């Protein structure tokens, strides 16, 4: 619960533009999630690090964070988290001019979305 709360606090700091404090809170949340072995919260925090990196224009670093989200989703079997990874990675690819690769990446999630709709 504390790791989830810290993640939400980090989002508030990102929204207010305080990226330094957001990073500090995300690091705390990540440490707690790792200690608890909570893959869902760890995935959320890694997604936040991906977004944080995107906000700073660090698209290659952001893509690596979203790849970590994919690893966690593989072990947890969480399809929603897998979707977060694909969407985040596609955003990074687009920002780096890899539009065709981004489109192929997004296409991978479409069947799951149609199934859930």
Residue frames as a rotation matrix with the C-alpha (Angstrom) as fourth column:
UNK 1
0.566 0.824 0.000 0.00
0.824 -0.566 0.000 0.00
0.000 0.000 -1.000 0.00
UNK 2
0.425 -0.469 -0.775 2.82
0.173 -0.798 0.578 2.43
-0.889 -0.379 -0.258 0.82
UNK 3
-0.653 -0.703 0.281 4.50
0.384 0.012 0.923 1.82
-0.652 0.711 0.262 -2.54
UNK 4
-0.155 0.699 0.698 1.24
0.967 -0.036 0.251 2.46
0.200 0.714 -0.671 -4.37
UNK 5
0.757 0.450 -0.474 0.68
0.580 -0.797 0.169 5.67
-0.302 -0.402 -0.864 -2.40
UNK 6
-0.016 -0.852 -0.523 4.22
0.130 -0.521 0.844 6.87
-0.991 -0.054 0.119 -3.15
UNK 7
-0.655 -0.158 0.739 3.61
0.717 0.177 0.674 6.19
-0.237 0.971 -0.003 -6.83
UNK 8
0.355 0.872 0.337 0.49
0.908 -0.407 0.099 8.36
0.224 0.271 -0.936 -6.72
UNK 9
0.637 -0.229 -0.736 2.44
0.277 -0.823 0.496 11.11
-0.719 -0.519 -0.461 -4.96
UNK 10
-0.491 -0.862 0.124 5.08
0.374 -0.080 0.924 10.87
-0.787 0.500 0.362 -7.70
UNK 11
-0.248 0.494 0.833 2.35
0.955 -0.022 0.297 11.39
0.165 0.869 -0.466 -10.33
UNK 12
0.779 0.562 -0.277 1.19
0.613 -0.775 0.153 14.53
-0.129 -0.289 -0.949 -8.54
UNK 13
0.210 -0.790 -0.575 4.76
0.111 -0.565 0.817 15.85
-0.971 -0.235 -0.031 -8.54
UNK 14
-0.643 -0.401 0.652 5.12
0.658 0.144 0.739 15.09
-0.391 0.904 0.171 -12.25
UNK 15
0.190 0.828 0.527 1.87
0.954 -0.283 0.101 16.92
0.233 0.483 -0.844 -12.96
UNK 16
0.879 0.124 -0.460 3.11
0.307 -0.886 0.347 19.96
-0.365 -0.446 -0.817 -11.06
UNK 17
0.796 -0.597 0.096 6.45
-0.146 -0.344 -0.928 19.89
0.587 0.725 -0.361 -12.91
UNK 18
0.365 -0.684 0.632 8.57
-0.914 -0.132 0.384 18.85
-0.179 -0.718 -0.673 -9.92
UNK 19
0.677 -0.094 -0.730 10.43
-0.375 0.809 -0.452 16.04
0.633 0.580 0.513 -11.69
UNK 20
-0.460 -0.884 0.085 13.16
-0.481 0.168 -0.861 15.87
0.746 -0.437 -0.502 -9.04
UNK 21
-0.489 0.352 0.798 10.69
-0.811 0.153 -0.564 15.11
-0.321 -0.923 0.211 -6.25
UNK 22
0.634 0.716 -0.293 8.77
-0.772 0.571 -0.278 12.75
-0.032 0.402 0.915 -8.54
UNK 23
0.212 -0.648 -0.731 11.96
-0.369 0.640 -0.674 10.75
0.905 0.412 -0.104 -9.12
UNK 24
-0.726 -0.486 0.485 12.68
-0.600 0.105 -0.793 10.61
0.335 -0.867 -0.368 -5.40
UNK 25
-0.056 0.807 0.588 9.19
-0.861 0.259 -0.437 9.27
-0.505 -0.531 0.681 -4.65
UNK 26
0.711 0.283 -0.644 9.39
-0.632 0.658 -0.409 6.76
0.308 0.698 0.647 -7.51
UNK 27
-0.276 -0.887 -0.371 12.71
-0.436 0.459 -0.774 5.47
0.857 -0.052 -0.513 -6.19
UNK 28
-0.684 0.102 0.723 11.13
-0.707 0.153 -0.690 4.98
-0.181 -0.983 -0.032 -2.76
UNK 29
0.398 0.914 0.078 8.12
-0.825 0.394 -0.406 3.22
-0.402 0.097 0.911 -4.28
UNK 30
0.440 -0.310 -0.843 10.37
-0.581 0.618 -0.530 0.98
0.685 0.723 0.092 -6.38
UNK 31
-0.662 -0.743 0.100 12.41
-0.526 0.365 -0.768 -0.06
0.534 -0.560 -0.633 -3.34
UNK 32
-0.411 0.592 0.693 9.25
-0.742 0.224 -0.631 -0.95
-0.529 -0.774 0.347 -1.41
UNK 33
0.625 0.676 -0.390 7.75
-0.772 0.461 -0.439 -2.87
-0.117 0.575 0.810 -4.34
UNK 34
0.058 -0.702 -0.710 10.97
-0.533 0.579 -0.617 -4.83
0.844 0.414 -0.341 -4.82
UNK 35
-0.795 -0.378 0.474 11.18
-0.586 0.275 -0.763 -5.63
0.158 -0.884 -0.440 -1.11
UNK 36
-0.137 0.850 0.509 7.57
-0.684 0.290 -0.669 -6.86
-0.716 -0.440 0.542 -1.13
UNK 37
-0.861 -0.214 0.461 7.95
0.162 0.745 0.647 -8.74
-0.482 0.632 -0.607 -4.42
UNK 38
0.134 0.983 -0.126 4.87
0.276 -0.159 -0.948 -6.90
-0.952 0.093 -0.292 -5.75
UNK 39
-0.618 -0.442 0.651 5.11
0.690 0.092 0.718 -7.16
-0.377 0.892 0.248 -9.54
UNK 40
0.302 0.811 0.501 1.96
0.929 -0.368 0.034 -5.10
0.212 0.455 -0.865 -10.16
UNK 41
0.880 -0.006 -0.475 3.21
0.203 -0.900 0.386 -2.09
-0.430 -0.436 -0.790 -8.20
UNK 42
-0.151 -0.988 -0.017 6.72
0.267 -0.058 0.962 -2.56
-0.952 0.140 0.272 -9.60
UNK 43
-0.340 0.107 0.934 5.21
0.939 0.099 0.330 -2.43
-0.057 0.989 -0.134 -13.10
UNK 44
0.748 0.656 0.102 3.34
0.656 -0.754 0.046 0.75
0.107 0.033 -0.994 -12.22
UNK 45
0.601 -0.589 -0.539 6.50
0.042 -0.651 0.758 2.37
-0.798 -0.479 -0.366 -10.89
UNK 46
-0.450 -0.778 0.437 8.52
0.511 0.177 0.841 1.32
-0.732 0.602 0.318 -13.94
UNK 47
0.110 0.580 0.807 5.77
0.974 -0.225 0.029 2.80
0.198 0.783 -0.589 -16.12
UNK 48
0.919 0.209 -0.335 6.10
0.313 -0.902 0.297 6.03
-0.240 -0.377 -0.894 -14.15
UNK 49
0.047 -0.971 -0.234 9.86
0.126 -0.226 0.966 6.03
-0.991 -0.075 0.112 -14.69
UNK 50
-0.398 -0.123 0.909 9.14
0.882 0.222 0.416 5.56
-0.253 0.967 0.020 -18.39
UNK 51
0.593 0.692 0.412 6.79
0.758 -0.652 0.002 8.54
0.270 0.312 -0.911 -18.44
UNK 52
0.740 -0.395 -0.545 9.21
0.149 -0.693 0.706 10.60
-0.656 -0.603 -0.453 -16.36
UNK 53
-0.324 -0.915 0.241 11.97
0.429 0.086 0.899 9.83
-0.843 0.395 0.364 -18.87
UNK 54
-0.104 0.373 0.922 9.68
0.986 -0.079 0.144 10.76
0.127 0.924 -0.360 -21.77
UNK 55
0.867 0.460 -0.194 8.87
0.491 -0.855 0.168 14.10
-0.089 -0.241 -0.967 -20.12
UNK 56
0.424 -0.801 -0.423 12.60
-0.089 -0.501 0.861 14.79
-0.901 -0.327 -0.284 -20.01
UNK 57
0.656 -0.115 -0.746 13.08
-0.752 -0.192 -0.631 13.79
-0.071 0.975 -0.212 -23.66
UNK 58
-0.471 -0.832 0.292 15.04
-0.815 0.537 0.217 10.66
-0.337 -0.136 -0.931 -22.74
UNK 59
0.401 0.834 -0.379 13.18
-0.916 0.363 -0.170 8.36
-0.004 0.415 0.910 -25.11
UNK 60
-0.043 -0.472 -0.880 15.72
-0.364 0.828 -0.426 5.53
0.930 0.302 -0.207 -25.28
UNK 61
-0.943 -0.281 0.176 15.81
-0.244 0.229 -0.942 5.38
0.225 -0.932 -0.284 -21.47
UNK 62
-0.252 0.935 0.251 12.03
-0.885 -0.117 -0.451 5.51
-0.392 -0.336 0.856 -21.34
UNK 63
0.350 0.369 -0.861 11.79
-0.767 0.640 -0.038 2.62
0.537 0.674 0.507 -23.78
UNK 64
-0.574 -0.619 -0.536 14.06
-0.140 0.719 -0.680 0.55
0.807 -0.315 -0.500 -21.52
UNK 65
-0.819 0.353 0.453 11.74
-0.506 -0.070 -0.860 1.24
-0.272 -0.933 0.236 -18.56
UNK 66
0.197 0.959 -0.204 8.75
-0.954 0.140 -0.264 0.11
-0.224 0.247 0.943 -20.60
UNK 67
0.010 -0.285 -0.958 10.69
-0.490 0.834 -0.253 -3.03
0.871 0.472 -0.132 -21.55
UNK 68
-0.944 -0.319 0.091 11.05
-0.209 0.361 -0.909 -3.72
0.257 -0.876 -0.408 -17.80
UNK 69
-0.279 0.930 0.240 7.27
-0.837 -0.113 -0.536 -3.42
-0.471 -0.351 0.810 -17.56
UNK 70
0.338 0.370 -0.865 7.01
-0.821 0.566 -0.078 -6.09
0.461 0.737 0.495 -20.26
UNK 71
-0.579 -0.623 -0.526 9.29
-0.235 0.745 -0.624 -8.41
0.780 -0.238 -0.578 -18.28
UNK 72
-0.879 0.285 0.383 7.16
-0.390 0.036 -0.920 -8.03
-0.276 -0.958 0.080 -15.17
UNK 73
0.080 0.977 -0.196 3.97
-0.953 0.018 -0.301 -8.65
-0.291 0.211 0.933 -17.15
UNK 74
-0.051 -0.182 -0.982 5.47
-0.606 0.787 -0.114 -11.84
0.794 0.589 -0.150 -18.52
UNK 75
-0.868 -0.379 -0.320 6.04
0.017 0.622 -0.782 -13.18
0.495 -0.685 -0.534 -15.01
UNK 76
-0.778 0.614 0.137 2.76
-0.327 -0.210 -0.921 -11.92
-0.537 -0.761 0.364 -13.58
UNK 77
-0.694 0.531 0.486 0.63
0.714 0.595 0.370 -12.84
-0.093 0.604 -0.792 -16.58
UNK 78
-0.029 0.680 -0.733 -1.07
0.404 -0.663 -0.630 -9.44
-0.914 -0.314 -0.255 -16.34
UNK 79
-0.065 0.075 0.995 -2.36
0.997 0.041 0.062 -8.55
-0.037 0.996 -0.078 -19.81
UNK 80
0.908 0.414 0.063 -3.19
0.413 -0.910 0.015 -4.97
0.064 0.012 -0.998 -18.85
UNK 81
0.510 -0.804 -0.305 0.39
-0.125 -0.421 0.898 -4.37
-0.851 -0.420 -0.315 -17.74
UNK 82
-0.271 -0.568 0.777 1.60
0.718 0.418 0.556 -5.91
-0.641 0.709 0.295 -21.00
UNK 83
0.440 0.535 0.721 -0.56
0.873 -0.442 -0.205 -3.34
0.209 0.720 -0.662 -22.79
UNK 84
0.908 -0.180 -0.379 0.99
0.019 -0.884 0.466 -0.50
-0.419 -0.430 -0.799 -20.80
UNK 85
-0.004 -0.990 0.144 4.38
0.201 0.140 0.969 -1.71
-0.980 0.032 0.199 -21.95
UNK 86
-0.204 -0.044 0.978 3.41
0.951 0.227 0.208 -1.82
-0.231 0.973 -0.005 -25.61
UNK 87
0.762 0.554 0.335 1.76
0.613 -0.784 -0.099 1.61
0.208 0.281 -0.937 -25.56
UNK 88
0.756 -0.535 -0.377 4.72
-0.090 -0.655 0.750 3.17
-0.648 -0.533 -0.544 -23.74
UNK 89
-0.208 -0.877 0.433 7.25
0.418 0.320 0.850 1.58
-0.884 0.358 0.300 -26.04
UNK 90
0.095 0.320 0.943 5.29
0.995 -0.053 -0.082 2.69
0.024 0.946 -0.324 -29.11
UNK 91
0.960 0.257 -0.109 5.27
0.268 -0.957 0.107 6.26
-0.077 -0.132 -0.988 -27.82
UNK 92
0.342 -0.919 -0.197 9.02
-0.115 -0.249 0.962 6.17
-0.933 -0.306 -0.190 -27.41
UNK 93
-0.275 -0.411 0.869 9.50
0.758 0.463 0.459 4.69
-0.591 0.785 0.185 -30.87
UNK 94
0.561 0.576 0.595 7.34
0.815 -0.510 -0.276 7.43
0.145 0.639 -0.755 -32.39
UNK 95
0.918 -0.224 -0.328 9.32
-0.054 -0.888 0.456 10.13
-0.394 -0.401 -0.827 -30.59
UNK 96
-0.037 -0.995 0.098 12.52
-0.102 0.101 0.990 8.63
-0.994 0.027 -0.105 -32.01
UNK 97
-0.122 0.050 -0.991 11.13
-0.927 -0.362 0.096 8.62
-0.354 0.931 0.091 -35.57
UNK 98
-0.978 -0.207 0.000 10.50
-0.199 0.939 0.282 4.86
-0.058 0.276 -0.959 -35.65
UNK 99
-0.342 0.939 -0.045 6.88
-0.890 -0.339 -0.306 5.27
-0.302 -0.064 0.951 -36.71
UNK 100
0.068 0.364 -0.929 6.52
-0.692 0.687 0.219 2.00
0.718 0.628 0.299 -38.64
UNK 101
-0.682 -0.377 -0.627 7.90
0.171 0.751 -0.638 0.02
0.711 -0.542 -0.448 -35.71
UNK 102
-0.896 0.408 0.174 5.55
-0.342 -0.385 -0.858 1.91
-0.282 -0.828 0.484 -33.36
UNK 103
-0.069 0.917 -0.393 2.56
-0.993 -0.024 0.119 1.06
0.099 0.398 0.912 -35.57
UNK 104
-0.098 -0.027 -0.995 3.51
-0.244 0.970 -0.002 -2.64
0.965 0.243 -0.101 -35.54
UNK 105
-0.936 -0.281 -0.212 3.89
0.143 0.249 -0.958 -2.50
0.322 -0.927 -0.192 -31.77
UNK 106
-0.617 0.777 0.128 0.47
-0.699 -0.465 -0.543 -0.92
-0.362 -0.424 0.830 -31.27
UNK 107
-0.031 0.616 -0.787 -1.06
-0.836 0.416 0.358 -3.46
0.548 0.669 0.503 -33.66
UNK 108
-0.684 -0.306 -0.662 -0.04
0.027 0.896 -0.443 -6.19
0.729 -0.321 -0.605 -31.21
UNK 109
-0.945 0.320 -0.060 -2.45
0.044 -0.057 -0.997 -4.85
-0.323 -0.946 0.040 -28.57
UNK 110
-0.577 0.763 -0.292 -5.46
-0.804 -0.467 0.368 -4.31
0.144 0.447 0.883 -30.87
UNK 111
-0.299 0.520 -0.800 -6.77
-0.076 0.823 0.563 -7.92
0.951 0.229 -0.207 -30.70
UNK 112
-0.689 0.016 -0.725 -6.71
0.694 0.302 -0.653 -7.82
0.208 -0.953 -0.219 -26.90
UNK 113
-0.893 0.368 -0.260 -8.56
-0.230 -0.868 -0.440 -4.49
-0.388 -0.333 0.859 -26.85
UNK 114
-0.455 0.752 -0.477 -11.19
-0.728 -0.005 0.686 -5.77
0.513 0.660 0.549 -29.28
UNK 115
-0.420 0.246 -0.874 -11.67
0.347 0.933 0.096 -8.89
0.839 -0.263 -0.477 -27.17
UNK 116
-0.740 0.045 -0.671 -12.20
0.662 -0.125 -0.739 -6.82
-0.117 -0.991 0.063 -24.00
UNK 117
-0.933 0.359 -0.010 -14.50
-0.353 -0.911 0.211 -4.24
0.067 0.200 0.977 -25.63
